[in-house]
């Protein structure tokens, strides 16, 4: 009889611990990683076949892609430079899971160039949030 009572108390304690655990798990918010996809696509719309070797006068074509997974409306600034000379700046806002595709074309001039694509998460315009680049060789 004493063993039955002890066993009942132990089972009751485990049930109380289980109920407290379920309440804690259901009331604690699930934390997710916030991030932004930032990528370049070549002329054929794939991650490859980039215009890295061109002849003078050719047109290089890229697509810059941004997808927000920040779980809130997020404002960005995209800055495109060629050998540290600013070619384009564009600000925009994306909702969570919204994407933006931006075509980018350039005329090839003889020489070697570094096209830099810097993405800033506004209001911070001092620290680059994501960065991509391609090197282009034109003969």
N, CA, C and O atoms as a GROMACS GRO file, in nm:
protein
  556
    1UNK      N    1   0.081  -0.118   0.000
    1UNK     CA    2   0.000   0.000   0.000
    1UNK      C    3   0.086   0.126   0.000
    1UNK      O    4   0.054   0.222  -0.069
    2UNK      N    5   0.193   0.127   0.074
    2UNK     CA    6   0.287   0.238   0.080
    2UNK      C    7   0.356   0.257  -0.055
    2UNK      O    8   0.384   0.370  -0.097
    3UNK      N    9   0.386   0.145  -0.124
    3UNK     CA   10   0.450   0.152  -0.255
    3UNK      C   11   0.355   0.214  -0.357
    3UNK      O   12   0.398   0.293  -0.441
    4UNK      N   13   0.225   0.181  -0.350
    4UNK     CA   14   0.127   0.239  -0.443
    4UNK      C   15   0.116   0.391  -0.425
    4UNK      O   16   0.107   0.466  -0.522
    5UNK      N   17   0.117   0.434  -0.300
    5UNK     CA   18   0.107   0.577  -0.272
    5UNK      C   19   0.232   0.650  -0.324
    5UNK      O   20   0.220   0.757  -0.384
    6UNK      N   21   0.353   0.594  -0.300
    6UNK     CA   22   0.477   0.654  -0.347
    6UNK      C   23   0.478   0.661  -0.500
    6UNK      O   24   0.518   0.762  -0.558
    7UNK      N   25   0.435   0.552  -0.562
    7UNK     CA   26   0.430   0.549  -0.709
    7UNK      C   27   0.333   0.654  -0.763
    7UNK      O   28   0.361   0.718  -0.864
    8UNK      N   29   0.218   0.671  -0.698
    8UNK     CA   30   0.120   0.772  -0.739
    8UNK      C   31   0.176   0.913  -0.726
    8UNK      O   32   0.153   0.997  -0.813
    9UNK      N   33   0.250   0.938  -0.619
    9UNK     CA   34   0.311   1.071  -0.600
    9UNK      C   35   0.415   1.098  -0.708
    9UNK      O   36   0.420   1.209  -0.762
   10UNK      N   37   0.498   0.998  -0.740
   10UNK     CA   38   0.599   1.014  -0.845
   10UNK      C   39   0.534   1.040  -0.980
   10UNK      O   40   0.578   1.128  -1.054
   11UNK      N   41   0.429   0.965  -1.013
   11UNK     CA   42   0.358   0.986  -1.139
   11UNK      C   43   0.295   1.126  -1.142
   11UNK      O   44   0.300   1.193  -1.245
   12UNK      N   45   0.238   1.171  -1.031
   12UNK     CA   46   0.180   1.305  -1.022
   12UNK      C   47   0.283   1.414  -1.044
   12UNK      O   48   0.257   1.512  -1.113
   13UNK      N   49   0.402   1.395  -0.984
   13UNK     CA   50   0.510   1.493  -1.002
   13UNK      C   51   0.551   1.501  -1.149
   13UNK      O   52   0.569   1.611  -1.202
   14UNK      N   53   0.566   1.386  -1.216
   14UNK     CA   54   0.602   1.386  -1.358
   14UNK      C   55   0.494   1.450  -1.444
   14UNK      O   56   0.525   1.519  -1.541
   15UNK      N   57   0.366   1.428  -1.408
   15UNK     CA   58   0.257   1.491  -1.484
   15UNK      C   59   0.263   1.644  -1.469
   15UNK      O   60   0.245   1.717  -1.566
   16UNK      N   61   0.288   1.691  -1.348
   16UNK     CA   62   0.298   1.835  -1.325
   16UNK      C   63   0.416   1.893  -1.402
   16UNK      O   64   0.403   1.998  -1.465
   17UNK      N   65   0.532   1.825  -1.399
   17UNK     CA   66   0.649   1.870  -1.476
   17UNK      C   67   0.617   1.872  -1.625
   17UNK      O   68   0.656   1.966  -1.695
   18UNK      N   69   0.546   1.770  -1.675
   18UNK     CA   70   0.508   1.765  -1.817
   18UNK      C   71   0.417   1.879  -1.857
   18UNK      O   72   0.435   1.939  -1.963
   19UNK      N   73   0.318   1.910  -1.773
   19UNK     CA   74   0.225   2.019  -1.802
   19UNK      C   75   0.300   2.152  -1.802
   19UNK      O   76   0.277   2.236  -1.889
   20UNK      N   77   0.389   2.173  -1.704
   20UNK     CA   78   0.469   2.296  -1.700
   20UNK      C   79   0.557   2.307  -1.824
   20UNK      O   80   0.569   2.414  -1.882
   21UNK      N   81   0.618   2.195  -1.866
   21UNK     CA   82   0.702   2.194  -1.986
   21UNK      C   83   0.623   2.229  -2.111
   21UNK      O   84   0.670   2.307  -2.194
   22UNK      N   85   0.504   2.172  -2.125
   22UNK     CA   86   0.420   2.201  -2.242
   22UNK      C   87   0.381   2.349  -2.242
   22UNK      O   88   0.384   2.414  -2.347
   23UNK      N   89   0.344   2.403  -2.126
   23UNK     CA   90   0.307   2.544  -2.117
   23UNK      C   91   0.426   2.633  -2.153
   23UNK      O   92   0.409   2.731  -2.225
   24UNK      N   93   0.545   2.601  -2.104
   24UNK     CA   94   0.663   2.680  -2.133
   24UNK      C   95   0.696   2.679  -2.282
   24UNK      O   96   0.722   2.784  -2.341
   25UNK      N   97   0.694   2.562  -2.344
   25UNK     CA   98   0.726   2.550  -2.487
   25UNK      C   99   0.624   2.626  -2.572
   25UNK      O  100   0.662   2.693  -2.668
   26UNK      N  101   0.497   2.616  -2.537
   26UNK     CA  102   0.395   2.682  -2.619
   26UNK      C  103   0.393   2.834  -2.598
   26UNK      O  104   0.346   2.907  -2.686
   27UNK      N  105   0.442   2.882  -2.484
   27UNK     CA  106   0.439   3.027  -2.460
   27UNK      C  107   0.569   3.097  -2.499
   27UNK      O  108   0.572   3.220  -2.504
   28UNK      N  109   0.676   3.022  -2.525
   28UNK     CA  110   0.803   3.082  -2.563
   28UNK      C  111   0.805   3.100  -2.715
   28UNK      O  112   0.787   3.003  -2.788
   29UNK      N  113   0.827   3.223  -2.763
   29UNK     CA  114   0.827   3.245  -2.909
   29UNK      C  115   0.944   3.173  -2.976
   29UNK      O  116   1.054   3.164  -2.922
   30UNK      N  117   0.915   3.124  -3.094
   30UNK     CA  118   1.017   3.057  -3.175
   30UNK      C  119   1.101   3.163  -3.244
   30UNK      O  120   1.047   3.244  -3.320
   31UNK      N  121   1.230   3.164  -3.220
   31UNK     CA  122   1.318   3.262  -3.282
   31UNK      C  123   1.368   3.210  -3.416
   31UNK      O  124   1.410   3.095  -3.428
   32UNK      N  125   1.364   3.297  -3.514
   32UNK     CA  126   1.408   3.260  -3.648
   32UNK      C  127   1.527   3.348  -3.687
   32UNK      O  128   1.546   3.456  -3.632
   33UNK      N  129   1.605   3.299  -3.779
   33UNK     CA  130   1.716   3.378  -3.830
   33UNK      C  131   1.667   3.472  -3.939
   33UNK      O  132   1.607   3.428  -4.037
   34UNK      N  133   1.693   3.599  -3.922
   34UNK     CA  134   1.660   3.698  -4.023
   34UNK      C  135   1.778   3.710  -4.118
   34UNK      O  136   1.893   3.717  -4.074
   35UNK      N  137   1.749   3.713  -4.248
   35UNK     CA  138   1.856   3.728  -4.346
   35UNK      C  139   1.797   3.778  -4.477
   35UNK      O  140   1.675   3.781  -4.496
   36UNK      N  141   1.886   3.817  -4.566
   36UNK     CA  142   1.847   3.863  -4.699
   36UNK      C  143   1.929   3.789  -4.802
   36UNK      O  144   2.052   3.784  -4.793
   37UNK      N  145   1.862   3.731  -4.902
   37UNK     CA  146   1.933   3.669  -5.014
   37UNK      C  147   1.978   3.782  -5.107
   37UNK      O  148   1.904   3.877  -5.132
   38UNK      N  149   2.100   3.770  -5.156
   38UNK     CA  150   2.156   3.870  -5.246
   38UNK      C  151   2.240   3.795  -5.347
   38UNK      O  152   2.337   3.729  -5.309
   39UNK      N  153   2.204   3.803  -5.476
   39UNK     CA  154   2.271   3.721  -5.575
   39UNK      C  155   2.276   3.789  -5.711
   39UNK      O  156   2.203   3.884  -5.738
   40UNK      N  157   2.366   3.737  -5.797
   40UNK     CA  158   2.377   3.781  -5.936
   40UNK      C  159   2.344   3.665  -6.027
   40UNK      O  160   2.382   3.551  -6.000
   41UNK      N  161   2.273   3.695  -6.134
   41UNK     CA  162   2.243   3.596  -6.237
   41UNK      C  163   2.303   3.644  -6.369
   41UNK      O  164   2.303   3.763  -6.398
   42UNK      N  165   2.353   3.549  -6.448
   42UNK     CA  166   2.408   3.583  -6.578
   42UNK      C  167   2.298   3.614  -6.678
   42UNK      O  168   2.180   3.616  -6.644
   43UNK      N  169   2.337   3.640  -6.803
   43UNK     CA  170   2.243   3.681  -6.908
   43UNK      C  171   2.134   3.578  -6.932
   43UNK      O  172   2.022   3.613  -6.972
   44UNK      N  173   2.164   3.450  -6.909
   44UNK     CA  174   2.064   3.345  -6.932
   44UNK      C  175   1.977   3.318  -6.810
   44UNK      O  176   1.898   3.223  -6.810
   45UNK      N  177   1.989   3.400  -6.705
   45UNK     CA  178   1.904   3.387  -6.588
   45UNK      C  179   1.947   3.280  -6.490
   45UNK      O  180   1.869   3.239  -6.404
   46UNK      N  181   2.072   3.233  -6.501
   46UNK     CA  182   2.123   3.131  -6.409
   46UNK      C  183   2.242   3.186  -6.331
   46UNK      O  184   2.300   3.289  -6.366
   47UNK      N  185   2.277   3.115  -6.226
   47UNK     CA  186   2.394   3.155  -6.147
   47UNK      C  187   2.518   3.105  -6.217
   47UNK      O  188   2.581   3.008  -6.173
   48UNK      N  189   2.554   3.169  -6.324
   48UNK     CA  190   2.669   3.133  -6.406
   48UNK      C  191   2.663   3.208  -6.536
   48UNK      O  192   2.575   3.292  -6.557
   49UNK      N  193   2.756   3.179  -6.625
   49UNK     CA  194   2.761   3.245  -6.755
   49UNK      C  195   2.764   3.398  -6.740
   49UNK      O  196   2.695   3.471  -6.812
   50UNK      N  197   2.845   3.444  -6.644
   50UNK     CA  198   2.859   3.587  -6.621
   50UNK      C  199   2.943   3.651  -6.731
   50UNK      O  200   3.033   3.586  -6.785
   51UNK      N  201   2.917   3.777  -6.764
   51UNK     CA  202   2.993   3.846  -6.870
   51UNK      C  203   3.130   3.891  -6.819
   51UNK      O  204   3.152   4.010  -6.794
   52UNK      N  205   3.222   3.797  -6.803
   52UNK     CA  206   3.352   3.830  -6.746
   52UNK      C  207   3.460   3.851  -6.852
   52UNK      O  208   3.560   3.917  -6.826
   53UNK      N  209   3.440   3.795  -6.971
   53UNK     CA  210   3.535   3.814  -7.082
   53UNK      C  211   3.458   3.863  -7.203
   53UNK      O  212   3.382   3.789  -7.265
   54UNK      N  213   3.478   3.990  -7.235
   54UNK     CA  214   3.403   4.052  -7.344
   54UNK      C  215   3.499   4.119  -7.441
   54UNK      O  216   3.617   4.138  -7.412
   55UNK      N  217   3.445   4.155  -7.556
   55UNK     CA  218   3.522   4.235  -7.650
   55UNK      C  219   3.464   4.377  -7.649
   55UNK      O  220   3.347   4.396  -7.616
   56UNK      N  221   3.544   4.474  -7.685
   56UNK     CA  222   3.502   4.613  -7.683
   56UNK      C  223   3.373   4.631  -7.763
   56UNK      O  224   3.361   4.583  -7.876
   57UNK      N  225   3.278   4.701  -7.702
   57UNK     CA  226   3.150   4.728  -7.768
   57UNK      C  227   3.040   4.631  -7.731
   57UNK      O  228   2.922   4.661  -7.751
   58UNK      N  229   3.075   4.514  -7.678
   58UNK     CA  230   2.972   4.419  -7.637
   58UNK      C  231   2.894   4.474  -7.518
   58UNK      O  232   2.942   4.561  -7.446
   59UNK      N  233   2.774   4.421  -7.500
   59UNK     CA  234   2.692   4.458  -7.386
   59UNK      C  235   2.693   4.344  -7.285
   59UNK      O  236   2.659   4.230  -7.317
   60UNK      N  237   2.733   4.376  -7.162
   60UNK     CA  238   2.726   4.278  -7.054
   60UNK      C  239   2.592   4.289  -6.984
   60UNK      O  240   2.544   4.399  -6.957
   61UNK      N  241   2.532   4.174  -6.955
   61UNK     CA  242   2.400   4.173  -6.892
   61UNK      C  243   2.402   4.086  -6.766
   61UNK      O  244   2.450   3.973  -6.768
   62UNK      N  245   2.348   4.142  -6.660
   62UNK     CA  246   2.335   4.072  -6.532
   62UNK      C  247   2.197   4.102  -6.475
   62UNK      O  248   2.131   4.198  -6.514
   63UNK      N  249   2.156   4.018  -6.381
   63UNK     CA  250   2.037   4.046  -6.301
   63UNK      C  251   2.079   4.042  -6.155
   63UNK      O  252   2.139   3.944  -6.110
   64UNK      N  253   2.047   4.147  -6.082
   64UNK     CA  254   2.074   4.153  -5.938
   64UNK      C  255   1.946   4.110  -5.868
   64UNK      O  256   1.839   4.166  -5.893
   65UNK      N  257   1.957   4.012  -5.779
   65UNK     CA  258   1.839   3.962  -5.708
   65UNK      C  259   1.850   3.983  -5.559
   65UNK      O  260   1.956   3.962  -5.499
   66UNK      N  261   1.740   4.025  -5.499
   66UNK     CA  262   1.733   4.045  -5.355
   66UNK      C  263   1.603   3.982  -5.307
   66UNK      O  264   1.497   4.007  -5.364
   67UNK      N  265   1.611   3.899  -5.202
   67UNK     CA  266   1.492   3.840  -5.141
   67UNK      C  267   1.502   3.863  -4.990
   67UNK      O  268   1.601   3.824  -4.928
   68UNK      N  269   1.401   3.927  -4.933
   68UNK     CA  270   1.401   3.957  -4.790
   68UNK      C  271   1.341   3.842  -4.710
   68UNK      O  272   1.232   3.794  -4.740
   69UNK      N  273   1.413   3.799  -4.609
   69UNK     CA  274   1.364   3.703  -4.510
   69UNK      C  275   1.386   3.766  -4.372
   69UNK      O  276   1.432   3.699  -4.279
   70UNK      N  277   1.352   3.894  -4.360
   70UNK     CA  278   1.378   3.970  -4.238
   70UNK      C  279   1.257   3.972  -4.144
   70UNK      O  280   1.266   4.026  -4.034
   71UNK      N  281   1.144   3.914  -4.185
   71UNK     CA  282   1.022   3.904  -4.105
   71UNK      C  283   0.964   4.041  -4.068
   71UNK      O  284   0.896   4.055  -3.966
   72UNK      N  285   0.991   4.140  -4.151
   72UNK     CA  286   0.931   4.272  -4.137
   72UNK      C  287   0.960   4.348  -4.266
   72UNK      O  288   1.042   4.306  -4.348
   73UNK      N  289   0.893   4.460  -4.285
   73UNK     CA  290   0.925   4.546  -4.399
   73UNK      C  291   1.065   4.600  -4.377
   73UNK      O  292   1.095   4.656  -4.272
   74UNK      N  293   1.151   4.584  -4.477
   74UNK     CA  294   1.290   4.624  -4.464
   74UNK      C  295   1.328   4.713  -4.582
   74UNK      O  296   1.298   4.681  -4.697
   75UNK      N  297   1.394   4.823  -4.552
   75UNK     CA  298   1.440   4.915  -4.656
   75UNK      C  299   1.587   4.891  -4.684
   75UNK      O  300   1.667   4.868  -4.594
   76UNK      N  301   1.621   4.897  -4.812
   76UNK     CA  302   1.756   4.870  -4.858
   76UNK      C  303   1.805   4.983  -4.948
   76UNK      O  304   1.725   5.060  -5.002
   77UNK      N  305   1.935   4.990  -4.964
   77UNK     CA  306   2.000   5.074  -5.063
   77UNK      C  307   2.096   4.986  -5.140
   77UNK      O  308   2.184   4.922  -5.081
   78UNK      N  309   2.081   4.982  -5.271
   78UNK     CA  310   2.174   4.908  -5.357
   78UNK      C  311   2.264   5.010  -5.425
   78UNK      O  312   2.218   5.106  -5.487
   79UNK      N  313   2.394   4.989  -5.411
   79UNK     CA  314   2.492   5.077  -5.472
   79UNK      C  315   2.580   4.993  -5.566
   79UNK      O  316   2.640   4.894  -5.524
   80UNK      N  317   2.585   5.033  -5.693
   80UNK     CA  318   2.666   4.963  -5.792
   80UNK      C  319   2.781   5.053  -5.832
   80UNK      O  320   2.761   5.168  -5.870
   81UNK      N  321   2.902   5.000  -5.823
   81UNK     CA  322   3.021   5.077  -5.861
   81UNK      C  323   3.104   5.000  -5.962
   81UNK      O  324   3.100   4.877  -5.968
   82UNK      N  325   3.179   5.076  -6.041
   82UNK     CA  326   3.275   5.020  -6.138
   82UNK      C  327   3.409   5.081  -6.105
   82UNK      O  328   3.428   5.202  -6.120
   83UNK      N  329   3.504   4.998  -6.059
   83UNK     CA  330   3.635   5.048  -6.015
   83UNK      C  331   3.620   5.167  -5.920
   83UNK      O  332   3.686   5.270  -5.938
   84UNK      N  333   3.534   5.153  -5.821
   84UNK     CA  334   3.508   5.253  -5.716
   84UNK      C  335   3.435   5.379  -5.764
   84UNK      O  336   3.422   5.474  -5.688
   85UNK      N  337   3.387   5.381  -5.889
   85UNK     CA  338   3.307   5.493  -5.940
   85UNK      C  339   3.160   5.452  -5.934
   85UNK      O  340   3.121   5.350  -5.992
   86UNK      N  341   3.079   5.530  -5.865
   86UNK     CA  342   2.938   5.495  -5.849
   86UNK      C  343   2.863   5.507  -5.981
   86UNK      O  344   2.864   5.611  -6.046
   87UNK      N  345   2.798   5.397  -6.020
   87UNK     CA  346   2.718   5.394  -6.143
   87UNK      C  347   2.570   5.411  -6.114
   87UNK      O  348   2.498   5.474  -6.192
   88UNK      N  349   2.526   5.354  -6.002
   88UNK     CA  350   2.382   5.355  -5.974
   88UNK      C  351   2.361   5.337  -5.824
   88UNK      O  352   2.433   5.262  -5.758
   89UNK      N  353   2.260   5.407  -5.771
   89UNK     CA  354   2.212   5.389  -5.635
   89UNK      C  355   2.061   5.383  -5.640
   89UNK      O  356   1.997   5.466  -5.705
   90UNK      N  357   2.004   5.285  -5.572
   90UNK     CA  358   1.859   5.273  -5.570
   90UNK      C  359   1.814   5.226  -5.433
   90UNK      O  360   1.866   5.129  -5.378
   91UNK      N  361   1.715   5.297  -5.377
   91UNK     CA  362   1.655   5.258  -5.250
   91UNK      C  363   1.520   5.193  -5.276
   91UNK      O  364   1.449   5.230  -5.369
   92UNK      N  365   1.485   5.094  -5.194
   92UNK     CA  366   1.358   5.025  -5.207
   92UNK      C  367   1.326   4.954  -5.076
   92UNK      O  368   1.413   4.934  -4.992
   93UNK      N  369   1.200   4.916  -5.061
   93UNK     CA  370   1.155   4.845  -4.942
   93UNK      C  371   1.092   4.714  -4.985
   93UNK      O  372   1.016   4.710  -5.082
   94UNK      N  373   1.123   4.607  -4.912
   94UNK     CA  374   1.065   4.476  -4.939
   94UNK      C  375   0.993   4.424  -4.815
   94UNK      O  376   1.038   4.445  -4.703
   95UNK      N  377   0.882   4.357  -4.838
   95UNK     CA  378   0.813   4.287  -4.731
   95UNK      C  379   0.881   4.151  -4.712
   95UNK      O  380   0.962   4.110  -4.794
   96UNK      N  381   0.849   4.083  -4.605
   96UNK     CA  382   0.905   3.951  -4.580
   96UNK      C  383   0.871   3.857  -4.697
   96UNK      O  384   0.756   3.852  -4.740
   97UNK      N  385   0.968   3.784  -4.745
   97UNK     CA  386   0.959   3.689  -4.858
   97UNK      C  387   0.933   3.756  -4.993
   97UNK      O  388   0.907   3.687  -5.092
   98UNK      N  389   0.940   3.887  -5.000
   98UNK     CA  390   0.924   3.956  -5.128
   98UNK      C  391   1.061   3.964  -5.195
   98UNK      O  392   1.164   3.978  -5.128
   99UNK      N  393   1.061   3.953  -5.328
   99UNK     CA  394   1.189   3.963  -5.399
   99UNK      C  395   1.186   4.076  -5.500
   99UNK      O  396   1.080   4.125  -5.541
  100UNK      N  397   1.307   4.116  -5.537
  100UNK     CA  398   1.324   4.222  -5.637
  100UNK      C  399   1.435   4.177  -5.732
  100UNK      O  400   1.543   4.138  -5.688
  101UNK      N  401   1.407   4.183  -5.860
  101UNK     CA  402   1.506   4.153  -5.964
  101UNK      C  403   1.532   4.281  -6.042
  101UNK      O  404   1.440   4.346  -6.090
  102UNK      N  405   1.661   4.315  -6.052
  102UNK     CA  406   1.698   4.438  -6.121
  102UNK      C  407   1.794   4.406  -6.234
  102UNK      O  408   1.905   4.359  -6.208
  103UNK      N  409   1.755   4.430  -6.359
  103UNK     CA  410   1.851   4.409  -6.469
  103UNK      C  411   1.961   4.515  -6.464
  103UNK      O  412   1.936   4.631  -6.429
  104UNK      N  413   2.081   4.473  -6.500
  104UNK     CA  414   2.195   4.564  -6.505
  104UNK      C  415   2.272   4.536  -6.632
  104UNK      O  416   2.318   4.424  -6.654
  105UNK      N  417   2.287   4.638  -6.717
  105UNK     CA  418   2.360   4.625  -6.843
  105UNK      C  419   2.473   4.727  -6.847
  105UNK      O  420   2.462   4.836  -6.789
  106UNK      N  421   2.580   4.690  -6.916
  106UNK     CA  422   2.692   4.783  -6.933
  106UNK      C  423   2.757   4.757  -7.068
  106UNK      O  424   2.760   4.645  -7.117
  107UNK      N  425   2.810   4.865  -7.126
  107UNK     CA  426   2.885   4.856  -7.252
  107UNK      C  427   3.031   4.830  -7.219
  107UNK      O  428   3.090   4.898  -7.136
  108UNK      N  429   3.087   4.731  -7.283
  108UNK     CA  430   3.226   4.692  -7.256
  108UNK      C  431   3.323   4.790  -7.322
  108UNK      O  432   3.315   4.816  -7.442
  109UNK      N  433   3.415   4.842  -7.240
  109UNK     CA  434   3.523   4.926  -7.288
  109UNK      C  435   3.653   4.855  -7.255
  109UNK      O  436   3.663   4.787  -7.153
  110UNK      N  437   3.752   4.869  -7.340
  110UNK     CA  438   3.879   4.798  -7.323
  110UNK      C  439   3.937   4.822  -7.184
  110UNK      O  440   3.945   4.936  -7.138
  111UNK      N  441   3.978   4.713  -7.118
  111UNK     CA  442   4.039   4.723  -6.986
  111UNK      C  443   3.987   4.616  -6.892
  111UNK      O  444   3.914   4.525  -6.933
  112UNK      N  445   4.027   4.628  -6.768
  112UNK     CA  446   3.981   4.536  -6.664
  112UNK      C  447   3.898   4.616  -6.563
  112UNK      O  448   3.937   4.726  -6.524
  113UNK      N  449   3.787   4.560  -6.523
  113UNK     CA  450   3.695   4.631  -6.435
  113UNK      C  451   3.647   4.541  -6.323
  113UNK      O  452   3.635   4.419  -6.338
  114UNK      N  453   3.620   4.605  -6.210
  114UNK     CA  454   3.555   4.536  -6.099
  114UNK      C  455   3.420   4.605  -6.078
  114UNK      O  456   3.414   4.722  -6.042
  115UNK      N  457   3.314   4.529  -6.102
  115UNK     CA  458   3.180   4.578  -6.073
  115UNK      C  459   3.143   4.528  -5.934
  115UNK      O  460   3.139   4.407  -5.909
  116UNK      N  461   3.116   4.622  -5.845
  116UNK     CA  462   3.084   4.592  -5.705
  116UNK      C  463   2.937   4.622  -5.682
  116UNK      O  464   2.887   4.726  -5.723
  117UNK      N  465   2.868   4.530  -5.616
  117UNK     CA  466   2.726   4.545  -5.583
  117UNK      C  467   2.715   4.540  -5.430
  117UNK      O  468   2.730   4.434  -5.370
  118UNK      N  469   2.689   4.656  -5.369
  118UNK     CA  470   2.680   4.666  -5.223
  118UNK      C  471   2.536   4.690  -5.182
  118UNK      O  472   2.470   4.780  -5.233
  119UNK      N  473   2.489   4.608  -5.089
  119UNK     CA  474   2.354   4.622  -5.037
  119UNK      C  475   2.362   4.670  -4.892
  119UNK      O  476   2.428   4.609  -4.809
  120UNK      N  477   2.293   4.779  -4.865
  120UNK     CA  478   2.287   4.835  -4.730
  120UNK      C  479   2.147   4.813  -4.675
  120UNK      O  480   2.048   4.825  -4.747
  121UNK      N  481   2.138   4.781  -4.547
  121UNK     CA  482   2.009   4.770  -4.480
  121UNK      C  483   1.987   4.903  -4.408
  121UNK      O  484   2.051   4.932  -4.308
  122UNK      N  485   1.894   4.981  -4.463
  122UNK     CA  486   1.869   5.116  -4.411
  122UNK      C  487   1.808   5.110  -4.272
  122UNK      O  488   1.732   5.019  -4.241
  123UNK      N  489   1.841   5.208  -4.188
  123UNK     CA  490   1.899   5.338  -4.217
  123UNK      C  491   2.052   5.340  -4.217
  123UNK      O  492   2.112   5.446  -4.238
  124UNK      N  493   2.117   5.226  -4.196
  124UNK     CA  494   2.264   5.221  -4.189
  124UNK      C  495   2.323   5.227  -4.329
  124UNK      O  496   2.313   5.132  -4.406
  125UNK      N  497   2.386   5.341  -4.363
  125UNK     CA  498   2.451   5.354  -4.494
  125UNK      C  499   2.603   5.352  -4.480
  125UNK      O  500   2.675   5.376  -4.577
  126UNK      N  501   2.652   5.324  -4.362
  126UNK     CA  502   2.796   5.317  -4.338
  126UNK      C  503   2.850   5.174  -4.352
  126UNK      O  504   2.961   5.153  -4.402
  127UNK      N  505   2.772   5.077  -4.308
  127UNK     CA  506   2.817   4.937  -4.307
  127UNK      C  507   2.744   4.858  -4.414
  127UNK      O  508   2.621   4.850  -4.415
  128UNK      N  509   2.820   4.799  -4.504
  128UNK     CA  510   2.762   4.717  -4.611
  128UNK      C  511   2.703   4.591  -4.548
  128UNK      O  512   2.770   4.522  -4.472
  129UNK      N  513   2.576   4.562  -4.581
  129UNK     CA  514   2.506   4.446  -4.527
  129UNK      C  515   2.541   4.320  -4.607
  129UNK      O  516   2.568   4.215  -4.548
  130UNK      N  517   2.539   4.329  -4.739
  130UNK     CA  518   2.577   4.219  -4.829
  130UNK      C  519   2.655   4.279  -4.945
  130UNK      O  520   2.632   4.393  -4.985
  131UNK      N  521   2.749   4.201  -5.001
  131UNK     CA  522   2.832   4.253  -5.108
  131UNK      C  523   2.864   4.143  -5.208
  131UNK      O  524   2.890   4.028  -5.171
  132UNK      N  525   2.861   4.179  -5.335
  132UNK     CA  526   2.897   4.089  -5.445
  132UNK      C  527   2.983   4.166  -5.544
  132UNK      O  528   2.978   4.289  -5.548
  133UNK      N  529   3.061   4.094  -5.624
  133UNK     CA  530   3.136   4.161  -5.730
  133UNK      C  531   3.166   4.062  -5.842
  133UNK      O  532   3.166   3.940  -5.822
  134UNK      N  533   3.193   4.118  -5.960
  134UNK     CA  534   3.247   4.039  -6.071
  134UNK      C  535   3.362   4.118  -6.130
  134UNK      O  536   3.364   4.241  -6.128
  135UNK      N  537   3.456   4.045  -6.181
  135UNK     CA  538   3.570   4.104  -6.252
  135UNK      C  539   3.546   4.084  -6.400
  135UNK      O  540   3.515   3.974  -6.445
  136UNK      N  541   3.562   4.191  -6.478
  136UNK     CA  542   3.537   4.187  -6.621
  136UNK      C  543   3.665   4.224  -6.694
  136UNK      O  544   3.730   4.324  -6.662
  137UNK      N  545   3.698   4.143  -6.792
  137UNK     CA  546   3.818   4.166  -6.875
  137UNK      C  547   3.769   4.191  -7.017
  137UNK      O  548   3.704   4.105  -7.077
  138UNK      N  549   3.801   4.308  -7.071
  138UNK     CA  550   3.754   4.346  -7.204
  138UNK      C  551   3.873   4.366  -7.296
  138UNK      O  552   3.965   4.441  -7.263
  139UNK      N  553   3.872   4.298  -7.411
  139UNK     CA  554   3.980   4.311  -7.509
  139UNK      C  555   3.929   4.376  -7.636
  139UNK      O  556   4.005   4.396  -7.731
   0.00000   0.00000   0.00000
